[in-house]
Amino acid sequence: MTNQHVGSELNHKVVLMLFHNDLRVHDNQALHTAARLADNGSLLLAYVSGLADSSTPNWGEAYHFDEMGLARQQFLIESLTDLDASLQNFGNRLLYLKEEHSEQNLDAFIQLCQLIEAQKVTDICVSSTADYAQNLAYRALEDKYPQIVWHYRSTVTLFKSMPTKELPRSFTQFRKKVEYEHNLLSAQDDLVTCQNFAKLPCVPETLGSNDYTFEPRAFDTSVQLEPNFKGGEGQALAHLNAYFDAQAPSDYKVTRNALDTWDHSTKFSPWLANGSLSVKVLLNRLRHYEQEVVANDSTYWIWFELLWREYFCWYGVTHDKDLFLFKGISNRAPSNRHNQQRLEQWQSGETKYPIINACMKQLNSTGYMSNRGRQLVASCFIHELGLDWRYGATYFEQQLIDYDVSSNWGNWQYLAGVGADPRGCRQFNLKKQTQQHDPNGDFMDKWLS
Ligand SMILES: Cc1cc2nc3c(=O)[nH]c(=O)nc-3n(C[C@H](O)[C@H](O)[C@H](O)COP(=O)(O)OP(=O)(O)OC[C@H]3O[C@@H](n4cnc5c(N)ncnc54)[C@H](O)[C@@H]3O)c2cc1C
């Protein structure tokens, strides 16, 4: 099939939606656009695994981690299972493209090209993303198929475009500008839910009913995700209700630094990261809670943290591949060096710092670590162990079920003193932090015994 044939049937649109970090039907503008465009045509809804699984550019032989660890894989598979079920309820289904699923072991990009050509795709809908590697894949497709019309939609951030003219160098400046210039309720604009459709347009008749079927597979039992962390939109919305119904937001600011208690922080990050939960829906729920229950320092602080997420999303868009540079967005690279032995001790939780070891063991067995834990292990990695921060960020990328390219690399840059921190690098006093956050040693006992 040549490029000329693609998109030749102009009256009959064949729309392809590529899911990425927008794995939901609620408040999903990309899906909504795809469904609308395909009204008189057909609709392909696909998730392509391995189109850009790792955000990390290829540093050559430097890194030896798997692209996606077992916990991340499990959470993703659960999320896709849930998405497939939702799409089937609307009369369509999820197409799953993955290298190992092809008889000839064709790589995912080539399979996607075959699908586009065989089905004569006319339009592609995607969510705008800060994911550098994903964007490279989109660019490559745009270049290969110039006749296909692309529709980029905002589904990941609170604001459709960057809420400040330029991205300020620090979070504080960003927050002040956003709070000054924007009505805090502006996220309520333009919510569109796919539930408006009784049905989604169907897949093309030319696609075999067994083609690209999504089949969930068994999980590795060595991973024990916190039972509440189950992937999928259904679970995300259930958690949203449970969190607000329990009135946990009222105390968030005083409890959020806990190392290990479920409702001491919101725990929305894994669902936000893969898009099973819309951040706008979350903010609307918070505003509603403030009107109906209480608006206090704690509820404000949830907004504050969501703004950190927003800041890093636009930081990722702005700094693109500089997110991965050793010198970050600064002028000077740190003097730290890679050391394989120290790296492995840190990874497996075998350093001489018990609080670090407990956090790393928690991460390795559950795929999650508290924000305080992340700050401590990153600070130890950079300052006590003197290591190249990019190895730490890459290990997080492999392990975290809430891995998000901008939040992860942005936070690591920040802590390494090569990012958005005007004060330069931050070192945490591990002894003091242990006394403050684990005074009786309960957290360390749990993970080190
Ligand atoms: C080195 C390092 C790496 C990190 N990597 C990631 C990552 O890959 N993905 C990720 O989602 N978060 C990352 N974070 C930020 C933060 O640790 C997690 O978002 C948070 O711990 C998730 O738990 P929670 O949902 O209970 O957070 P809460 O404390 O309840 O915060 C509410 C929400 O605000 C956002 N948020 C909070 N703190 C931050 C922050 N510092 N930066 C960006 N967003 C924030 C998250 O979306 C979070 O779900 C990282 C932090 C550090 C220090």
The ligand as a Gaussian input file, in Angstrom:
#p B3LYP/6-31G(d) Opt

LIG

0 1
 C       12.593000      12.809000      42.914000
 C       11.090000      12.893000      42.720000
 C       10.500000      12.225000      41.649000
 C        9.102000      12.303000      41.444000
 N        8.543000      11.613000      40.392000
 C        7.199000      11.737000      40.160000
 C        6.589000      11.064000      39.064000
 O        7.233000      10.382000      38.261000
 N        5.240000      11.185000      38.916000
 C        4.476000      11.939000      39.767000
 O        3.247000      12.008000      39.600000
 N        5.039000      12.606000      40.785000
 C        6.379000      12.530000      41.012000
 N        6.934000      13.189000      42.088000
 C        6.097000      14.128000      42.867000
 C        5.429000      13.544000      44.125000
 O        6.371000      12.855000      44.898000
 C        4.260000      12.616000      43.812000
 O        3.376000      13.246000      42.899000
 C        3.459000      12.283000      45.072000
 O        4.301000      11.703000      46.029000
 C        2.329000      11.345000      44.724000
 O        1.587000      10.978000      45.848000
 P        0.166000      11.642000      46.125000
 O       -0.701000      11.508000      44.932000
 O       -0.352000      11.082000      47.392000
 O        0.586000      13.159000      46.270000
 P       -0.152000      14.352000      47.047000
 O        0.789000      14.865000      48.081000
 O       -1.471000      13.972000      47.517000
 O       -0.285000      15.496000      45.934000
 C       -1.472000      15.629000      45.122000
 C       -1.039000      15.593000      43.674000
 O       -0.230000      16.726000      43.384000
 C        0.800000      16.385000      42.464000
 N        2.108000      16.600000      43.089000
 C        2.397000      16.607000      44.407000
 N        3.685000      16.896000      44.608000
 C        4.248000      17.074000      43.382000
 C        5.544000      17.405000      42.915000
 N        6.584000      17.624000      43.740000
 N        5.755000      17.471000      41.583000
 C        4.733000      17.261000      40.704000
 N        3.480000      16.969000      41.091000
 C        3.240000      16.879000      42.412000
 C        0.591000      14.921000      42.115000
 O       -0.159000      14.850000      40.938000
 C       -0.193000      14.390000      43.300000
 O       -0.998000      13.268000      42.994000
 C        8.319000      13.093000      42.318000
 C        8.935000      13.752000      43.396000
 C       10.297000      13.646000      43.595000
 C       10.914000      14.365000      44.774000

